[in-house]
């Protein structure tokens, strides 16, 4: 795209009273710059004059100024975005660190609860074994008593048989 600088009334760039005006319709397909001002155009043959070179340098200065302004704006925008992303990254790291701390705390709490449950189950297991041993002891004692009662009933039954035999002999 071709550009030209105009000092005529109308568009002003704010830099040396010149502005950049697109002339792509005049020189399509060329990246050359033509300078439009109150001065005659650059000669197409021969050496350019100092005034022509000064005009061209002024045009390049204007273009550099606008490019610097654009670069500075883009750099500020980029810096702002990077700063914003840095802030978000720091926030995300803080959230992740907090979540890690919460997870470690939760895991420690769960391990503590599991230890308590294991202890309760172990205690219940011990209590159950003690209860079973006590019940076995009681059952063994009851068997002994039943065996003793059985022996007594057997003894009574034998005595009763003898008494009945004696009574039958007395009453024929």
Secondary structure by P-SEA (a helix, b strand, c coil): cbbbbbcccccccccccbbbbbcccccccccbbbbbcccccccccccccaaaaaaaaaaaaaaaaaaaaaaaaaaaaaaaaaaaaaaaaaaaaaaaaaaaaaaaaaaaaaaaaaaaaaaaaaaaaaaaaaaaaaaaaaaaaaaaaaaaaaaaaaaaaaaaaaaaaaaaaacc
